[in-house]
Amino acid sequence: MDQSVAIQETLAEGEYCIIAVQGVLCEGESKQSRLLGLVRYRLEHGGQEYALFLYTHRRMAITGDDVSLDQIVPVSRDFTLEEVSPDGGLYILGSDVTVQLDTAELSLVFQLPFGSHTRMFLQEVARACPGFDPETPDPEFLWLSRYTCTQPEPEGPTPSDWNSAPGTWPGEMSDAAASRERDSAGVSHFDYSRPNGKGLLLVDHSSWGQDKPENSLTRRNKSKSEITDMVRSSTITVSDKAHILSMQKFGLRDTIVKSHLLQKEEDYTYIQNFRCFVGTYNVNGQSPKECLRPWLSHGIQAPDVYCVGFQELDLSKEAFFFHDTSREEEWFKAVSESLHPDAKYAKVKLIRLVGIMLLLYVRQEHAAHISEVEAETVGTGIMGRMGNKGGVAIRFQFHNTSICVVNSHLAAHTEECERRNQDYKDICSRMHFRQVDPSLPPLTISKHDVILWLGDLNYRIEELDVEKVKKLIEEKAFQTLYAYDQLKTQVAAKVVFEGFTEGELTFQPTYKYDPGSDDWDTSEKCRAPAWCDRVLWKGKSITQLSYQSHMALKTSDHKPVSSVFDIGVKVINEELYRKTLEEIVRSLDKMENANIPSVSLSKREFCFQNVKYMQLQVESFTIHNGQVPCQFEFINKPDETSYCKQWLNVNPSRGFLLPDSAIEIELELFVNKTTATKLNSGEDKIEDILVLHLERGKDYFLSVSGNYLPSCFGSPIHTLCYMREPVLNLPLETVRELTLMPLQTENGGSPLENPMDIPKELWMMVDYLYQNAAQQEDLFQQPGLRSEFEHIRDCLDTGMIESLCILQTLDESPGKLANSLVRPGCQAGILALSREPGWAGSTFWHVLTPGPFPNRGQQHRLFLNDGPKAASNHSVAEALLLFLESLPEPIICYSTYHNCLECSGNFTASIQVISTLPASHKNVFNYLMAFLRELLKNSAKNHLDENILASIFGSLLLRNPAGHQKLDMAEKKKAQEFIHQFLCNAR
């Protein structure tokens, strides 16, 4: 995941985050996560300066809301960043990279993840270093002055006043207390008046640009020559033993050689078997309470490779909404202490997404043959952001064989089989690994020689009642029971895991037990036993030696599972490799380099018809190469910052072709919250020109066109209130005019008819949830199905009620939802549906006057196809969140954002702020708060509480002003507290 996007949202105009990497700041025994971003500023006279921005964060940085600026380290003349060996540690290729950052007053140590992304980060930092050329002007860093506090500058500032190392807050606060303080309050300003500067590196531009030799000598007694050596060494930021980390260079000739070597691989490699242990354990949020050796090392030969996966590492709300958990270290230690005693192992990589963790170890003697280690995560939770469900993966090269290990936790519950299938497909499509050669497209899971997939896949046994399942288990009739296994039927239907193999299930189901025992679930839900925990594989030369569960471990309601494999790995014969390489080089020497590359394209015009919100469309074409090897890339057009518009993506966007070869290129069109509003308004169209450039060759032009179907998603609230008909029933010109209508027009009078109090689309979703999902477990926390979201979107946009719902005629009494949500005398207003023409030919939306919900006779309410279903409940809930997220102006307008933060904790003042909102925004806010309070009345069933809802809806209803710097954790917490007030206090 590219976290530089989150950093960019915090920066001012003219500042650009080149690259970001997540690391760990090491201070003695303390280790704290930091996000490091290299920021460039272009000077007016044409030069540029760089600084390293360090951020704290409590979850993966997706937006600027997720990070808080902690330090700024200017990349000045005395700046160095060098790799160091861990104290007493054995260097292992593939392990995390330890680097030391030094300036004249500052020394920090970071651990960065091994892989090509860190390699690129270190290379970019090295390029940013100014060097020590006396003819080059000293950097002044005037642009960083905006980050200083507004307090009066103390007289005669010394370097320690502005350049400091991170540590504890002022006073005697302990490290733990300081950490808690930072987590709860964040950092609201920079204070360079702190004695000894504990906390943040601060900016005093009067000191920069005056880094004279005499100043350098007084600061840590570094001589001019010593500083020169440091700067020179910073251009190569790693030691010789790991030189590959930052200094790889790739040219056309190297790429050709690599491609030919791959084609002739069988000429210089042989197959050697290595033993691999694969284990998976859903630990149900528990800490390790027992030795793991019965699972990891008893009764087996010492493996060459360990792949150990966990799910539900931490079930706390803090782990769900943020990324921190102490359980990571606990289980890592428990695993490390339980590995096979007959061998010594080195940790290659640890990757975690909330409660899903994967550990990779190899025997120390194999460490030198591990390379190209990359790790990635994919969250498939609500809105694609929450990581309570999803997958983590580690890929690496072992000798000459590429291996990918995936640990996944898919959707729960028997009826959610389709959701599990979707989770699997999402992980496969969204899991991308950077390659060592940056000119090559990212690797997907399928592009590996060996794939090992483990985890709590959550597929259940269906069509049998609980007692029948238990009886078959007691009889050890596992194959009879296996016939009813969902994973078996889905694989047989080629819906998921196509091409994968699973060993025979000769052990009883691993879920669900009473924790601490071998007894089946005796809770109120009495879950049926199931083989939730599985191991599958794909690839050649793989032999499964064992596949078993481990009943001896009783900590969780799951039993751990293990599988041991012999995997045939391609090992290089050095002598044959040299001969093959020499032949390839000789062949290349005979090539006529003067030849100009030329390609033919199977298609140059692409038309995307009826593009819809958040519905991917893909068009493809083929590039056929001629007789000369070539590199291709889609390049930016003049005065444009990207090679294509935001709603378009090309995959791959660059690559390499051997003579007479071909590659398929996909154009992926996807409209989201960022691009929908301008497409609705007509300010943007589905039109673009792509430029395909050949290195040393000509350019080819591709035309993209199409039409976008306007949607309520991405439309402003006040616009929707004026749309009495479905958005797709209105003329395009009307949709454009309403979308472009300024918000203030709404309160300042409009020639249009009176608007509805709230959008009909919002009412439809809220009403459905109130009627069918008030007691739904994990509402707003479990994602829905993509197909159902698309169905809901189409219903809202077309008004084709019959295609989505059954109209139910209610009795003559007032609507239950309206009565509960609109208190007599309040000014919220409500929407009703009555039998009059205008809406889908049979019904029409009316605005009811403020006050109690009147008796309007027949009322109509919406239900999904077959009546209420759990999956549909989650889909409608996610659609509601996506609707709120897509609003170009949030429910609480940008103009009142800071007022809301200021009065957080003062309910009376908060009500006053809400009263200043435009009528439609105020109505929607009151309506949603009333609905959420109704949900909280069913918290015993739906497991919701005020904190969960405030966290989910806080960031949707109350957003930072567009184009402004994203605010820190303290201000984010205030935003959540603002929403929390309205959930706890009925008005």
N, C-alpha and C positions, 0 to 999 in steps of 0.2 A: 504494500500500500504506500502511495506517494504522500508522505506526511508534510512535504514542503508546501502543499496547498493550504494546510491549516496555518502554517507560519505566515504565508503570504497574506492571509486575511488580517493579520495583526500589524502589517507594515504600512508605512506612509507612502505617499506617491513618490515615485522615483527610486524606491527601495525594492529589490527583487531577491527572493530566496532562490538561489541556484540549485541547492540540493540540501536534503535533511537526512539525518540518520538518528535512530533511537539508540541510546547507550546507557551506561550505568556509571554514575559519578562515585568514585571510591575514595573515602576518607577514613583511613584506618579500618576499623571493623564495620563502619557504616557504609551502606551502599544505597544510593538513591537514583531512581530512573530520571534521565534527562533526555530531552529532545534537542539535538544540536542542528542549527541551521546556518549555513554559510550565506550571508546577505551581501549583495553588491549594491553600491550606490554610484550612479554615473554623475560626474561633476559637470558643471556648466562649461568648463573649458575643454571638455572632451575626455578627461582622465576618468579613473574610477578607483574607489576605495572599497575595502571589504571589512566585515566584522563577523565574528562568530556569536550568534544569539543562542543562549541556553534557556530552555523552557522547562518548567515543571508541568506535569500532566497527570491526571488521575484515571485516564483511560486512553485508548488509542486515539491519536490526534486525527480526527476526521475534518473538523471545522475549527476555526479560531476560538470558538467557545471552549474547546477542550484543553487549551494550553494557557499557561501563565508565565510571562517573561520573568526570568530569575536573574540572569547576568548577561552582560555584553562584553565580549573580549575583542577589542580592535585588532585587526591583523596588521600590526605595526612592524617596524624594523626588528624589534627584539622578540617577535612572535615566532615560536617554533612548535611543531607538532611531530613527535617522533614515537615510533613503536618502541616499547620496552618489554623485557621478559618479566612475567610475574615472579615475584620473590620466591626463589626455590622451586619454581614450577618448571615442568618439562614442556618444551615447546612442541606443540602438535599442530600440524597443518590441518585446518578445519575447525580449530578451537577459536573462541572469541579473541579478538585482537585488543591488546592492552596498549594504550597510547598515553603519552605524557604531554600536556600542554604547558608551555613555559612562556612567561614574559618577564620583564625585569622585576616585577613585584608579585607575580602570581605563578603558582604551580598546581596544576590539577591533573588527576589521573582518571582516565575513562576506560571502560571496557566496551568495545564496539562489536557487533555481531560479524562473524566471518562471512565473507561472500563478496560478490561483485559490486553490490551497492556500496558497501564500506570502502571497497577499492576505489570506486568512482569518487566517493566523498573525499577520501584522502588525497586523491589526485587533484581534485578541484581546489582543495585548501592549499596544496603545494603551489598551484598556479597563482593563487591569490597573494602569496607572500611577495612583498615589494622588493626583496633582495637588499643589497647594500652597495648601491651605486651612488657615489657622491654627487654625480651629475643629476640624479633624479630627485625632484623635490620631496621633502618629507611629507607623509600623509598628515592631514590636519584633523580629519574626522569631525568637521563642523556639523555635519548632518546628524550626528548622534546627540547633539545638544537637546533635541526634543525629548530625549529620554531622561534628562536630569530632573530633579525635583524643583519646585518653585521657591524653595526656601532661600533666604539670603546666603550668598556664598561666603564661607568663613575667610577671614583675611589670611593671605599667604598660604594657599592650599598646598599641602605636600602630596606627593604621589599616593601615599597610603590613604588619603582622603577620598580618592576616586577609583583606585585600582586595588581591589580586595578579593580575597578568597572567600568561597562560601563556607559557612559554618553555622553556629547557633545564633539565635536572635540575641539582642542586647540583654544583659542581666545574667542570672545564673540558671537559665532554663536548660534542661537536659536535652540531649539529642532527640530522644523519643518525644518529649513534650514539644520541642520545636517542630518536629515533623507533624505532630497532631495540629499544632497551631497553624502551620502552613496549609495543611489539608483543609482545615475548617474555615480559615479566614482569607487565605490567599495573600497576595501582595498588592496593595493598592497604590503605592508610590515608591519612588527611589529616594533613599535618604543617605546623602553622602556626608552627613554630619556625624554618623555613627563613629565612635572611637574604634580604631583598628578595623573599621569597615567590615564587620561580620554580616554577611547576608548576600549582598549584591555587588557586582562590579559596576561602578558608576562612572559617569561621563564628565570629564572636565576638559573641554577642548583647548583651554589655555595651556595645558601641559603637553598635549599632543602637538606634533609638528615642531617641538623644541627639544627633541631628544638628542641633545648635544653629547659629545663624548664625555664631558665632565659630569653630566647628569647620570650617564650610564655607569660611570665609575662609582658614584655614590650609592647607586641602587644595586645592592647585592654585590658590589665590587666587581662587576663584569667589565672586562676590558673591551675595547673596540674590536680587537681581533677575535676575542671569544664570541662576541655577538655575530661577527661575520661568519664564523664557523657554524654557529647555530642556524643562521639563515640559510647557509648553503646546504646544511644537512636536512633542512625542512623541505627542500625540493624533492628529496626522496624520503618519504615519511615512514618507511618500514626498513627493517634490517635486511641484510643480504639473504638470509635464509628464507625470508618470505617476500622477496622482492616482487614477486608476481602480484602482490596485493594491490599495488597502485600504479605500476609503471608499464603494464602491458601495452604494446603498440600493435595496431592492426592495420595492415595495408591490403591492397588487392591481391598481391602475390601470396601473402600469408594465407589469405582466405582460400585461394585456389589450392594451395598445398594441403590445407586442412581438409578440404572437400575431397580431394583425390585420396588422401590417407584414409578417410572414412570409407570410401568405395573399396579400397584394397585391404580393409581391416583383417580379413581372414588370412591374408598372406603373412602377417607378422604377429598374430596372437594365437594363444592356445587356451583351452578351458581348464580352470582349476576350481574345485569345489571349496566353498567356505560355509561354515555353519552359522546360521542366523536364528536368533531367538526373537519371537514376536509375541508381545503380551498386551492384554487390554484389561482394564479394571475400572468400573464405575464405582467410586468410593462414597457416593451419597453424601458428599459434603463433610466427611469425617476426617479427623487427623489420624495418622498411622498409629495403631494401637497394638500391633503384633508384628513379628518378624516376617519379612516377605520372602525369605529363602524357600519355603515350600512351593512358592509360585515361580521364583526366578532362577533357582539353581539346584534344587534337589533332584537327583535321579537323572541328570543329563550330563553330557560331555560339555566342557567349557566352550561356550559359543565364541565365534570370532566377532560377531556383531550382535548387539542388543538393541531392539526397538521396543520401547516400553511406553504405552499410552494410558492416560487417565481421562475420565470424564467426571463431571460434577465434583471437581476438586474443592469448590467452595460454593455453597448455595445461598450465601448471605446476599442481602440487597446491595451492600457495598461492592461486592465482586460483580454483581449483575450490572449495575449502573456505571461502575468504575473498573479499573483494571487491576487494582492492588489486591493481593491476598498473601497472607503468611503461609498458606498451605503449600505454595510452590516449593519453598525451601524445605518444609517438613517432609514432603514426599520425595523430593530429589535426594535428600539425605538418606531416607529409608531405602530407596532403590540402590543408591551407591554402596550402602553397607551390606546389601543382600546379593550382590553380583557373585558370580561363581568364584570360589576361593582359590581355584587352581590357575587363575590367570590374573594379570593386571590389566585394568581397563582405563581408557581415557574418554572423557566426555567430549563428543564432537559437537553436539548442539542440543539446546533446550528451547522449545518454542511453546508458548501458551496463549490461548484466547479464552479469557475468563476462566471457566472450569475445565477446559479441554487442553491437556498438556501432552507433549510428546518429547521423549528423551532418546538420544542416539549415543551409544557407546561403541567403541571398537577396542580390541586388544591392542596394547601399546605397540606391538611389533608391526601392526598393520597401519598405524597412523600416518606414516609417510606416504601411503598409497591412497589416502583419502584426499580428494580435491573438489573444487567447484561446489562447495557446500552453500546451499541457499535454503531459507525457511520462509514460509508464507502462511497467512491465515485468511479464512473466509468465514464471515459471520452470516448465518442465514436466519437470524432472529428477526423480531419485528422491525419492519421498514429496512431490512437488510443491514441494520446497524448493530443491534444487540448481539453479543457473542455467546448467549446462553446455549445456542445451538449453532452448528457449523462444523468446520474442520480446520485442522492445522496439518502442515506437511513439511517434511525435510527432504530435499533432493541432494544427491551427491554423486560423485564419480568414484567408484572403487576399482582401482587399476583402470581398465578400459571399458568398464560396464557402468552405465548410468542407472541409478536406483532412486526410486521415489517412494517414500513411506508416508501414508496418509492416516491420520487418526481423526475420526468423525463422531459426532453425537447428533443423530438425526431426530426428527420430531417424534414425540411420545404419543401414546394411546393407540389402541387397536384400530379405531376407525380412521386414523390419520395416515394410512398407507400411501395415498397419493401425495401427501405433504412430504413424506419421507423420500419418495421418488424425486420430488422437486428439489429437496435439499441436496440429494446426491448429484443431480444434474447441475445445480448451482455451483457446488464445490468444483465439479469438473470444468465448468465453463469459466469460472472466475479465478481459479487458482493459477497464477502465472509466476514463473520464476525468471529473473533476469539471467542473461547469459554472460559469460566472460567477455565475449566479443560484443560490444555495445551496438554494432551494426546489425546484429541478428535479432529477430523477433523473440519475445519471451517464450520460454518453454511451458507447455501445459503438462498435466499429469500423464496424459497418454503418450507423450514423446519421450518415454524412458524404456530402457531394455527390461527392467524389472520394476513392478509395482506391487507393493505390499499395503493392503488396506485393512485397517483394524478399527475397532471401536464399538460403542454402544449404538448399533444400527437401529435398534428399537423395533424391528419387525416382529410381529406377534403371531400367535397361533389363532386361526379363526375357524368359525363354523363348528367348534366344539365347546361345550360348556365346561366350567371349571372342574367339576368332578370327573368328567370323562377324561380330561387332560391328565389329571392326577392319577387316575386309574391306569392309563397307558404308561405313565412314567413308572409307577410301581411295578408294572409288568415288564419294564425295560423294553417296551415296544417302541423304541425310538424312531425306527424307520416308518412305522405306521403313523406316528405323530408328526413326523417330518413332512408327510404329504400335505399337511394343513398349514405348513409354515409359509408366511407371507413372502419372505425373501426368496424361497424356492420357487414359488409361483411367479413372482415378478421377474426373476432371472430367466425362468423358462420362457416367459413371454417377451424376453429381450427388451424389457422396459428399463432395467438398471443393470449395472455390472456386466455389460456384454463383453464376452471374452475372458472374464474372470473365472477362477476355479475356487471351490471351497471343498475342504476335506469332509469325509463322512462324520456325521455327528454321532458319536458313540457315548456321549455323556449327557446327563440330564440337563434340562433347561437351567440357565444361570440366573433367572429372575422369576418371581420376586420372593425373597426370604424375609423372615423377621430378623432384623439385625441382631448379631450375637448368637445366631443359631443356624440350624439346617432345616428349620420348619418353614413351610410355605406361608405366605402372607396371611395373617389372621386379622388384619386391620378391617375397618368398616368397608373399604373398597374391595378387599379380597381379590386382588389381581390374579388373573390366570397365569400359570407358569409360561415362560417363553424363552426362546434362545435369542435374547437381545444382543448378546456380546459375541462378536464374530471376527474371524480372520479370513480374508480372501487374498488371492494373488493372481498375477498375470505376467507372463513372460516365458522365455525358453530356459531349458536346463534347470528347472526348479523341481525339487523332490521334497514332499512333506514327510517328515519323519514322525511327528506326533501332533495331535490336536486334542486338547483336553481342558477340562475345568479343574479348579482346585478348591475342593470343599473345605479344606483345613482353615481357610481364611474366612472369618465371620464378621469382620468389621462392618460390612455394608449389607444392603439388601440385594446386591448382586454378588456373584462369585467371579473371581478373576478367571481369565481364559489364557492359554498359551498355545503357541504352535512353534515347532522347531523345523527348520528347513535346511537342506543342502542346496546352495545356489551356485550354479556354474558361472564363474566370473571370467571375463576375457582378460588374460594376463599377457603383457607385451614381452615378446622375445626381442631383446635389445639389438642383437645382431641382425635379425631379419628386418627389424624396424629401420635400421640405418640403411640397409640395402634398398628397401622400398622407397625411403625418402630420397635417396640419391637418384633413383630412376625417375621419380616425379620431377625433381629439380632439373635434371638433364632434359626432360621432355619440355619443361617450361622454357628453358633457355632457347629452344628451337622455335618457339612461338614468335610470330611477327607482332611485336608490341605496337606497331603503327596501325594495326587494324582498328577500325572504329566499331564499337559494339552497336548492334541493332537488334531490336525485338519487334514482334508483332503482337497486337492485342486482340483478343477474341471479341471485345466489345468496348465501345468508347462512350456510349450514351446510356444513362441509367435513369429510369423513371420510377419513383416510389409513389404508388397510388394509395390514397385514403390513409395517410399516416395518422395514428392515434397516440394519445398521451400514454407514455410508458409501455408501449408495445413495440418491440424490436422488429424491424424489417431488415432483411439482408439481401443484397444483390452481389453477384460474384462475376469475375471474369478471369481469364488466364493470360499470363505473360509467357510467350514462347520466345526463347532466346535463339540467336543465330549461332555463328561459328566462333564468336569471341566471348570469353568470360566477361561478365559485367556485374557491376553493383548498381542497384536502383534505389531511388528514394523519392517519396512525395515531398515536394519542397513548397515553402511559403511563396505566395504571390507578392508582388511589390506592395509595401506599406501594410502588410498583414502579419499578425503575430503567430498565426498557425496555418498549417497547410490546408485546413478545411474548417468549416463552421462547427460550432459547438455541438450541434445535434448529429454530427457525422463522425465516424471513425473508420480508418482503413486498417485492415489486419491481413498480413503485416504491412507496415508503412515503409519498410525498407528491407533489403535483403541482397542475396548474391545468387547468381545463376551461372552454372557451368555451360559450356557449349552444348547446343541441342537439347537443353533441358527446359522445363516449364514449371511455373508455380501458380497456384490459384490464389487470387486476392479477393477478399470479402469487403464490401462496403456496408457498414453497419449504421443504420439510422435509428436513433433513439431520442425521443423528446422527453425531457424531464422538467422539474420545477424551474430550472435555470433558463430554459429556452421557450417554455410553453407560452408565457404571457405575450412576448413579441410576435409569436406566430398567430396567437389569437387576434391580436390587434392589427395584423398586417404589416407591422414594422419590419418583420422578417418573413422570408418565404423559403420554401424548400427549393432553393436554387443555389448552385455552387459550381465552380470550375476547379478541377484538381489538376495539378501539374506533376507528371511523372518524369523524373530526371534520371538520365543514365550518366554515370561517371565516364567522362571522356566521350560522351555521346550526345544525342539530341534530346529535346523535351517532347513529351506527348501530353496532349490535353484531353481531359475527360469531362463530360458534361453530366451534372446531376440535377434532376428536376423532380417535381411531384406536387402533391397537394396535401395540406394538413387539415384535418377535421377539427374545428374548434371544440373545446371541452370546458366544462365547469372547472376542471382542474387547471390551475394557473390563471383563473379569472378573478378579478377583485371582488370583494364582498359586495360593495355597493352596486357593481355591475350586475351581479347575479340577482340582486333584489329588484332590478328593473326588468329582468327577463321573466316575463310571465309564461312564456313558452319554453320548451327545451331548447338549448343552445343550438342544436343542429336543425331545428325547425325555423330558425330565424335567418333572414338574408345575411350573407357575409358582411355586407356593408353595415348593417345594424349592429352586428357583433363587434365589429371594429370600432364603431363610434362609441358604443357603450364601454368597451374595454379602455379606450383612451380618455373617457370622461373623467376629469379630475375629481378627487374625493370630495373636495370642498363644495362642488356643485350640488352634492346631495343635500347639504344643509342650507345652501344658499338659494334654493328654489330651482326647479327644472321644468322645462317645457314638456317633459315627458309625464306620463300618468304617474300617480302616486306609487312609490315603490312598496314592495312587500317588506314586512318587518325583518324577516330573516330569509336566506335563500331556501327555496323549496328543496334543493338537493341535500342541504345540511339536515333539514327536518326529516327527510326520508330515511337517512342513515341513523340519526339519533332515535327516531321513533322505532325503527326496526330493533335496534339494540335494547331499547327500554323494554319492548314487548317480549323479546326472545333471549336476551343475553345478560340480564341483570344479575343472574346467579352463575354465569359462565366462569368456570375456573380459569385463571390466568388470562382474563380478558385484558387486552392492550399489551400483553407480554408475549403472546405466542403469535407468530405470523399466520396469515391466511394463505390461500392458494392463489397463484398468479392468474389462473384461468378464471377463478371466481371474481377476482378484482376486475379483470377486463369485462366480465359480464355486468358487474355493478356499475362500472364506468359507463358502459354503453346504455344501460338503463337510465342513468342520470342524464346523459347527454341527448338521448333520443326520445325519452318519455314513453318508450315502448314497454309499458308496464306488463302487458300480457306475456312478454318474452321472459320476464324475470320473476314475476310475482303473481300471487293470487289475491285478488281484491276480496277482502272480507268485509261483509256488512255487519256493522256493530249495532247495538240496540240504540234506543232513542236517548239514552243518558249521555251526559257530557263525556268526551274522550278521557280515558283514565290517565294517559300520559300528560295531556294538557293540564288537567286538574292538579296533578302532582307537581308539575313544573312551573305553573303560573299561579301564584298566590293571588286571591282576589284583591283588587286594588293596585296591583303592581303595574308598571308601565312597560313590561317586556313585550307583550303582544305574542301571538302564536299563529301558526299557519294551519289551515284546515283544508280538507279536500271535499268538495261537494259535487253533486251530480249536475254539472253544467258543461256544455261544449267548450272546447278550447285546449284541453290537455289530452293528447293521444286520442282525440275524437270522442271522448266520453266523460272526461273530468277536467276540472279547471281549478287552479290555485286561487284562493282568496286571502286577503289580508283581513284579519279580524281586528277590531278596535281594541285598544288597551283595556284591560280589566279581566274579569273572570271568563273562562272559556265558555261561550254560550252554547245553548242547546241548538244544534243545527240539524238535528234529525240524523240521516244516514251519514256515517263517517267511514272513510276508507283507510286501510293501513296496509303496508307492504310486507309480504313474506317471500322468501326465496322459494325456488321451484317446488321442493317436496316438504315444505314446512320447515320449522326450525331445525337446524343441524349445527353441531359443534363447529365443524369446519367453516360453515357459512358465517357463524357468529364472529369467528376470528377474522374472516375475510372482510366483513363489513366494518369491524373495528379498525383494521389496518387501513381500509379505504378512507375512513374518517380521519385518521392521523395523516395520511398522505394528502388528503384534501386541505387540511389545515397547513401542512408544510408547504403546499404549492402556492398559497396565497402570496401575491407580490407585496401586499401590505398586510402585515400580521393583524390579528384580531385587536390587540392593543397596539395602536399605531406607533410608528417609529418616533413621532414627535413627543409622545408621552412616556417613552421608555425610561428616561432618567428620572422623571418624576415618580414613576412607580418604584424604582430602586430606592429613592430617598424616603418614601413613606412606607417601605416594607416594615412590617411590625406595628404599624399604626392603622388599624382597620378603618377607622372613621376617615382618615385622610385618603386611604386607598379607595374607598367608595367614592369620594369626591373626585379623584382622578378619573375613575371609570365614567363618572357622570359627564365628563368633558369630551368623551369620545363621540365621533359621528354616530347618528342614531342606529344605523345598521350594525356597526361594530359593537356598540353598547348592547344592543339586543342579543347579538350572537354570544357575547361574553356571558351575559346573565343566563341565557338559555343553557349554555354548556355547563356553567357552574351548577345550575339546578340539577341538570342531568347527572353530573358526577357525584353530587351529594346523594342522589337517589341510589347510585351504584354502591356507595359506601354503606348504605343501610343493609346491603346484602354481603358485607365483607366476610362473614363467616363462611359463605359459599364461594364467592369469587376470589377470595384471598387478596383483595385490594385494600390499601390503606391510603391515608392522606399523603404520605411521603412518596409512595410510588406514583400516584396520580400527579402530584406536584412536579415530580421529576420528569414524567413523560410529557405532560401538557405545558409545563413551564417554558420549555425551550421552543414550543410551537406557538403559543399564544403571545409570548413576550420575547421578541427577538431584538438583537442589537441593531442599531440604525445601519442601513445599507451604506457601504463605503466607509464606515468609521472603523477605528481600530477595535478588534474583538477584545472583550473585557476579561478580567481574570476570574479565578474561581470564587473569590469573595463576592463579586458582583453577580456572578451566575447563581450563587446560593441565595442572594437577596431576591433575585427574580423568582426562584422557586418558593421562597418564603412568601412572596407577594401572592402567588396562586394559592398557597397553603392556607392563607387567611380565609379565603372565600370558600374553601372546602370545609373548614371547621366552624364557620359562622354563617348560619342561615340568615338571610335578609328579610 
